[in-house]
Protein backbone atom coordinates (compact mmCIF):
# COMPACT_ATOMS: atom_id res chain seq x y z
CA UNK A 1 0.00 0.00 0.00
CA UNK A 2 1.48 3.39 -0.96
CA UNK A 3 2.46 5.73 1.86
CA UNK A 4 -0.16 8.35 0.88
CA UNK A 5 -2.98 5.84 1.49
CA UNK A 6 -1.57 5.03 4.91
CA UNK A 7 -1.40 8.73 5.75
CA UNK A 8 -4.98 9.31 4.61
CA UNK A 9 -6.20 6.30 6.58
CA UNK A 10 -4.36 7.51 9.70
CA UNK A 11 -5.83 11.01 9.30
CA UNK A 12 -9.36 9.66 8.90
CA UNK A 13 -8.96 7.42 11.94
CA UNK A 14 -7.73 10.33 14.06
CA UNK A 15 -10.39 12.83 12.91
CA UNK A 16 -13.20 10.29 13.43
CA UNK A 17 -12.00 9.38 16.92
CA UNK A 18 -11.72 13.10 17.70
CA UNK A 19 -15.28 13.74 16.46
CA UNK A 20 -16.66 10.79 18.41
CA UNK A 21 -14.90 11.93 21.59
CA UNK A 22 -16.01 15.53 21.10
CA UNK A 23 -19.66 14.46 21.04
CA UNK A 24 -19.14 12.40 24.19
CA UNK A 25 -17.36 15.24 26.00
CA UNK A 26 -20.01 17.76 24.96
CA UNK A 27 -22.80 15.48 26.18
CA UNK A 28 -21.08 15.02 29.54
CA UNK A 29 -20.59 18.78 29.86
CA UNK A 30 -24.24 19.38 28.90
CA UNK A 31 -25.40 17.17 31.76
CA UNK A 32 -23.22 19.14 34.20
CA UNK A 33 -24.21 22.57 32.82
CA UNK A 34 -20.52 23.21 32.18
CA UNK A 35 -18.67 24.90 29.31
CA UNK A 36 -19.70 23.33 26.01
CA UNK A 37 -17.97 22.59 22.74
CA UNK A 38 -19.37 25.04 20.17
CA UNK A 39 -21.72 23.53 17.59
CA UNK A 40 -19.60 24.93 14.78
CA UNK A 41 -16.63 22.97 16.13
CA UNK A 42 -18.64 19.73 16.16
CA UNK A 43 -19.80 20.39 12.60
CA UNK A 44 -16.27 21.33 11.50
CA UNK A 45 -14.94 18.00 12.76
CA UNK A 46 -17.56 16.26 10.61
CA UNK A 47 -16.74 18.40 7.57
CA UNK A 48 -13.02 17.71 7.96
CA UNK A 49 -13.63 13.99 7.49
CA UNK A 50 -15.00 12.95 10.87
CA UNK A 51 -18.61 12.52 9.81
CA UNK A 52 -18.72 8.80 10.59
CA UNK A 53 -17.32 9.41 14.09
CA UNK A 54 -19.74 12.29 14.61
CA UNK A 55 -22.72 10.17 13.55
CA UNK A 56 -21.60 7.32 15.78
CA UNK A 57 -21.12 9.79 18.66
CA UNK A 58 -24.61 11.15 18.13
CA UNK A 59 -26.05 7.63 18.29
CA UNK A 60 -23.98 6.34 21.22
CA UNK A 61 -24.31 9.43 23.41
CA UNK A 62 -27.84 10.40 22.21
CA UNK A 63 -26.51 13.88 21.65
CA UNK A 64 -27.68 16.57 19.23
CA UNK A 65 -30.18 14.15 17.72
CA UNK A 66 -33.08 16.61 17.95
CA UNK A 67 -31.27 19.45 16.22
CA UNK A 68 -31.97 19.40 12.49
CA UNK A 69 -28.57 20.75 11.52
CA UNK A 70 -27.10 17.65 13.16
CA UNK A 71 -29.76 15.00 12.53
CA UNK A 72 -29.90 15.93 8.85
CA UNK A 73 -26.55 17.64 8.38
CA UNK A 74 -24.19 14.95 9.69
CA UNK A 75 -25.73 12.10 7.63
CA UNK A 76 -25.75 14.41 4.60
CA UNK A 77 -22.06 15.23 5.10
CA UNK A 78 -21.29 11.52 5.46
CA UNK A 79 -23.21 10.73 2.26
CA UNK A 80 -21.41 13.43 0.28
CA UNK A 81 -18.01 12.38 1.63
CA UNK A 82 -18.72 8.71 0.90
CA UNK A 83 -19.83 9.58 -2.61
CA UNK A 84 -16.66 11.60 -3.14
CA UNK A 85 -14.49 8.70 -1.95
CA UNK A 86 -16.31 6.27 -4.25
CA UNK A 87 -15.91 8.68 -7.17
CA UNK A 88 -12.19 9.11 -6.52
CA UNK A 89 -11.60 5.38 -6.10
CA UNK A 90 -13.58 4.58 -9.23
CA UNK A 91 -11.81 7.16 -11.40
CA UNK A 92 -8.27 7.03 -10.06
Steps between C-alpha positions, in 0.01 A plus 500: 500500500648839404598734782238762402218249561641419842517870584142558386378199697684621812353850460147365460540276804623791712234750385219246552620409849528872578144564376362205695676614818389860451135393494552294815678784681235752396221272622672454836549876532135560404384279786718697744401843362869564436685669213397343170673426173360745243265349242712640219797304635299176503384566144853594390633167626238326285582714196872431539439128453363396838139457394489128578640561850258788552202288394612215723548747788151636447356148516707371793467809719147597380633848444383769258250258349210746523681784327430495127840635403647190664234235437486593132835671453736231631346215294498731197869582550577129536308421180680770302840395635429133427389587149817702447717210619318257270540741208872543565559127542302420187677758283854487634 
